[in-house]
Amino acid sequence: MNFDGFSESDFNIFHIEGLLPRKRAIEDQIQPKFRAIGDRLTDDLSAMAGSEMHLHIARHARRTVNPPDDTWLAIAGNKRGYKKHPHFQIGLWDDRVFIWLAYIYELPRKPEIARIFLEHMEEIEKLATDHFVISLDHTKKDATAIEHNDLKNALERFRDVKKGEFLIGKQLFPNNPTLKNGDEFIQFAKNTFEKLVPLYRLSYQ
């Protein structure tokens, strides 16, 4: 399948009532797009990261009652899973697309990675000039601009709080023309990941 971009109907999926109808719509409409995006970006990320990367697409298999509020693909260095590893994400809420380098709470090396990032805060702060944002909870859509004091507090929370998370990247909203053009979006995502790969590499120091 060629990826031709995201449409209004993709975002409207998250207004479908009921677990099974929404999951079915995600499987039928969104997951083929994720497969097409992932097939193009996984090799690029492997080359950028200097190691083989693997595509994972969220299945929402554990949900039994509440329909998912967002959905995503993940690209990680581990073939069997991604949640316990630093990974790259692309996904949708009902009102935005997110492109993240994600460190979520399942990650076993959180304190060590946070320490490394605290020692390299200047490198992270440089991304602020290119409109990168950070999130401290992958289950919430909101994100904030990178600022020195907030970044330090965020990384310390990531280090010290068991459920602490750290995600950095970009968000695009439905009126952004980049979302309507498949090639433009994939290039945008590739450029975003390219700027995040140095942080990904720091994770494995």
Order of alpha helices (4+ residues) and beta strands (2+ residues): alpha-alpha-alpha-beta-beta-beta-beta-alpha-alpha-beta-beta-alpha-beta-alpha
